[in-house]
Amino acid sequence: MDITRKTVELGKFEFACGDSIHNLVLAYETYGEFTGDNAVLICHALTGSAHVAGQHNRRDTNGQARAWWDSIVGHGKPIDTSEYYVICINAIGSCYGSSGPSSISPETNLPYGTNFPPVTITDWTRSQRMLLDHIGVGRLHAVIGGSVGGMNVLEWAKLYPDDVNRLIPIATSSRLDPQCIALDSIACSSITGDPNWNGGDYYDSVPPLTGLSTARKIGHVMYLSKQSMSAKFGRRSAGRDSLYDFSPTDPAAAFFPYTEVQSYLDYNSEKFTTRFDPNSYLYLVRAMDNYDLSSGYESDADALSAFTGEVLILSFIGDWHFTSESSEDLTNSFRKANINVRHHVVDSTYGHDAFLVEPNYVGPPISGFLSDGINASSVTDTFPKPTHNFAPVHNSLFSN
């Protein structure tokens, strides 16, 4: 698989908020060979990177050593890089090579911190168009993305409807519901409430890692369903040999067992703090929370009405972060705009992360739709799904 990994400077960029930076930098990777009509843009999720496939040295991928969709992208895989020219671009505001709060400001020669302009998904989409123009890619065969990356996909239909043939928004919606925004607010407050945050100016001192760790734990819980957590962890004790460096800080806590779910959250959140910037987490979460497809239009259907291609929407039964009901609402908006759309519901109880970890369910409809469009045999309209109840937050996570 031919892989190109680059960072490019694109000059002045004006953000949706009206602020600008003098030199936008974007990190990106490409896979395969461009033939003029085979380009597929993949939009990563909240803390993902441009490193969508292949295994490389951590230093070569700006800190994220493991490719986040290697089971889907590659030679002979559902998004076949022997057939398609795949591009993945790190979002503005991230810390994996593209301009963001940890980047050096040319005015001060110091990290921007919270002086970096507020970032929106519209900014991501416009910057992606700039980079594609820079590397000579015009019309895209498809744009694909999951979670907040799926919102990025929707913004392509809204901003550049003539530049895409096919859209695949996965595990996403037109906007977040208030409960998810509330949980994100708690996560962000854990960072800004950390004594080491210092108003975002911590790059020469100790970062707010405790706050970032807590924010990541909240995210992990949001990405799993109640069923998957029960199957994965139950109420099992992890054993004292699994304490890692997370021993209780008070004697009373030491009386109680340290469970597998606690060990999972502690271990993974600690690893996350070694590779991600707390300010970037704040910026990206706020971009997701404030996204509204209908902004500037009368409705979602109105915002999508200029798009003339085909759409495959994927959702997952166990996902309470972006529910199948919200995906069906999005599907109906495309229908109201007279756009050819299918809503393929995956009967998975894993949760929101199913699109990352269950390639056997995700791969076939994506592969079929890319090659044969809306009439592919692997693409079906499967809403509602009769075998499980859908998973709103109250009975997926917090109920008895």
N, C-alpha and C positions, 0 to 999 in steps of 0.2 A: 504494500500500500504506500503510494507516494504521499508524503506529508511535508507540508511547508509550514513553518512556524515563524511568524514575524511580528514586529512592532513597527507601526508607521506613524509619522507625524502628518496631520492633516490641516494644520494652520488654525486660524481663528474659528471658534465655535460659539454661537450664541444659544443659550439655553432657553427653554420655554418660559422660565421666570424672568427673562430679559437680561440677566447677567451673562458675561462671556469670559472665556479664557483665551489667551493668545495662541496657544498651540495644543490642539487636541491630539492626544496619543491613544491609539487603539491597538491592543494585542489581538491577534487572530491566528487561526490555523486553517489550512485547507488540506483536503484529502482527495486524491484522484486527479483526473485530467479534465480540464475544461474544454468542451467541444462547441460551445456557443449557446446551447439550449438545454444543458443538463445540470445547471447550478441549483443546489439545494442549500438554503440557509437554515441552520439550526440555532435556535435561541435558548440559552441555558437558563436554569432556574436560579433561585435567589443567591446562593453562595457558590454557584458553579463557575467554571472558567471556559476559556476557548478550547481547553484540552478535552475534547469530546471522545476521542478514540485513540487507541495505541498506548503503549507503555513507554514512558521516557523518564530520564533522570529528573528528580524534583527541581533541580536548579534550572532545567530547561523549560519548565512549565510554570514559572513564577510561584512555586510553592505547592501546587496541587499535583502530586505525583500520579495519582490514580485517575485514569480516564473515566468520566462519569457515565458514558453511554457506550462503552466498548462492546457490549453485547448486541447492540443494534446497528452500529456504524462500522463498516469495514468490508473488506473483500469477501463476497459471498454471504454477507449478512443482510438483514432486511433493508437497510439503506446502503446499498451495494456501491462501494467506492470504485469498483471496476466499471460501473455504469454511470454514476453520478459524481459531480464535482461538488464536494461538501465543504461549506464554509461555516465556521463558528467564531464569533467575535465576542470578546469579553466586554461586558456592559460598562458604560461610563459610571463612575462611582465605586466600582469594585477595586480590589487590591491585587488582581492577578495580571497586571501589566498595562491596563488601560488607565486613563486619567481618573483620579479620584482624590479623596481627602488626604491620603498618604503621599501623593505626588508632590514634587518640589515646585513651589511657585516661583516663576522667573522674577517676580517683583521683589520677593523677600529672600529668595534662596533657602527657604524653609518649607516644610510640609504645609499644604494649604490648611489642614485641619477643617474646622467648620466654616472657614472662609471659602471653601469650595462651593460653587453654586448649587442650590437645590436641584436634584436630578429627578426627571420624570421618565416614564416609559416612552413618551413621545420623543424625548432626547435620545434614548437608546435607538429608536427606529430611524430617526433622521441621521444619526451618526453611522448607522449600518449602511444606509443608502450612500453616504459619502465615501465610505471605505470601498463598497462595491464599485462605485464609479472609478475610484482610484486604481483598482486592480483590473478594470475593464469588463466587469460583469454587469450586464444590463438587466433584461427580463429574467426572472427566476422561475425555474420549473416548480419549486415549492418552497414554502417557509413552514418550519416545524418547530414546536416548542411546548414544554410542559410547565405547569404551575404558573409562576409569573412570566416565564418564557412564553406561555400560551397567550397571555395578555399582549406580549410583544408581537406575537403572530397576528392578533386581532388588529393591532395598530397598523400593521402593514396593509391590511385590507382597507383601513380607513384613510391612511395617508398616501399610499401608493397602489391604488387598486389596479392600475394598468401594468404593474411591474411583476405580477405574480400569477401563475396559472392555477396553483393548488395550495390550499391551506390545510394544516393539520394542527389545530389547537388541542392540547392534551391536558386533562385534569386541571381545567381552568374555568374562568367565568368572566362575565362582563365587568364585574366589580366584586370586591370582598364584602361579605356580610358583616354586620356590626359585631358579632361575637368574635370573629377572627380578628377584626381590627382591635377589639378590646384586649385579646391575648397578645397581639403584637405590641400594643401599648405598654403592657406589663413588661414584656421583653425589653423594649427600648428603655423603659424607666430603670430597669436593672442596670443598664449600662450608664445612663446619665446620672444615676444615683450612686454609682460607685465613687468613693472618695478620690480615686486615681484618675477619674475622667478629666477633671480640671477644665471643663468647658470645651473638651476636644483637643486641648493642647497638651498632649502627653508624650509626644514622640521622642523627647530627650529624657524621659523619666519612665516610671513604671506604668504600663498601660492598665486600663480598667478590666483586667482579665477575669476577676470574679464576676463582674456584671455581665461580661460577654459569655462566660460559661453558663450563667443562669439563663440568659436569653436563648442560648443554643439548646438547653434542656427543654425549655418551653416549646421551641420549634420541633424537637424530636417527638415530643408527645403529640403535637398537632399533626405530624406526618404519619402516625400509626393509628390503627383502629383499635377499638377495645378488644375485638376478637384476636387480632394479631398479637397484641400485648399479652393477652391471656395465654395464647399458644406459645409465645416466645419466652415468657418469663414466669407466668403464674405468680405464686407467692413464695417461690423458692428462695431459700437463703443462699447467698453467694459464698458463704464461708469466710472466715477471717483471713484466710490466705489470699483472698481476692480484694482485700481492702485497698491495694495499690497505695496511693498517698492520701487517701480520703478518710482517714480515721476520724471518728466523731470528735467534735471540739469540746464536748462537755461530758462529764461522767454518766449522767442519766441516759444519754443517747447510746452509750456503749452497752447498756443493759439489753437493748433490743437488737434483733438480727439485722444484719446488713443484707438486703435482698438483691437478687439478680437484676431487677429493674433499676435499682439505685446504682449498682455497679456499672450497668450499661450507660446510664446517663452521665455518671461521673467520668468514666473513661473517655467516652466520645466527645463530651464537651471540653475536657481538658486537652484532647488532641486538637480540637478545633481552634482553641485559643493560641496554638503555636503557629497557625497558618493564616488567620484572618484578622483584619483590622476592625476594631470596634466601631470606629466612625463609619467605615464602609457598610457595616451591618445596619447602622441607623439609616444611612442614605438609601440603601436598597429596600429596606422594609417600608420606609415612608413612600418610596416610589410605587410599591405594590399597593399599599393601603389606600393611596389617593387616586389610583387609576379608576377611571369611569369611561367606558367605551362611548357612552352617549354624550360626553362633554362637547359642547358646541353644536349639538344636533338635538332634534326633537325626541329622538328615540334611538335605541340600539340599531333597529332596522334601518333607520334613516342614515346612521353613521356608516353602515355597511353597504348601502344601496349602489354605490358606484362599482363595486367588485363584480366581475363577470365570470370568474373561474368556478372551480368546484371546491367543496369543503368536506373534510372528514373530522368529526369531533369525537374524541375518545374520553370516556369517563369510567369511574371505577366504583362498584357498589359500596366498598368499605371506606370510601374517601369522604370524611366529614369536613375537611378543609375546603375543598371545592366539590360540592355534591353533584350527583348525577342529575338531580332536579335543576340545579343551576345550569348545568350543561344543556339540559333539554330546553330551558328558557332561551339560552343562546342559540340553540338549533332553530327554535321557532322564530327568532329574530332574523336569521338568515332566510328562512322560508318566507317570512313576510316581505323580505327584500327580493323575492323571486330568484334566489340563488340556490343552485343544486347542492344539497347538503345531506349527509348521513350522520346519525348519532350512534356510534358503536359503543355499547355499554359492556365493559369487561366484568364478568362475574367473579370478582376477587374480593376477599375480605382483608387484604393486607393493609389497605389504607392509602393515603396520598402518595406515598413513595412507590406504589405498585408500578408506575410507569418506568421507574428506574430498575426495579429488581425482578420483574416478571416478564422477561423478553418473549417467552413462548406465547403469551397472550397479546402482547403489544406489537410484536414484529410482523405477524401475518397481515393484519389490516393495513399497517403502514406500507409494507412492501407492495401489496396488491393495489392500493390507492395510488401510489407513486407511478406504477407501471400502467395500470388500466383505468384509473379514475374511479368515479362514483359507482360504476357498474361492476367493479371487481368482485369476484365470488367471495373473497374474504372480508368484504365490507358489507355490513348489514345494519339496518335500523333495528335496534334491539331495546328500545325504551317503551314501556317499563319492563324490567326484568323480574320474572315471577318467583325466582327461587330464594331470594333474600329480601328482607325489608331494607330500605335505604337507610343511610347512616347519619342522621342529624346528630349534632354534637351531644345533645342531652342523653341519647341512649347508646352512643358510641363510646363515650369517654367517662362521663361523670355520673351515670346512673348506677344504681345498685344491681 
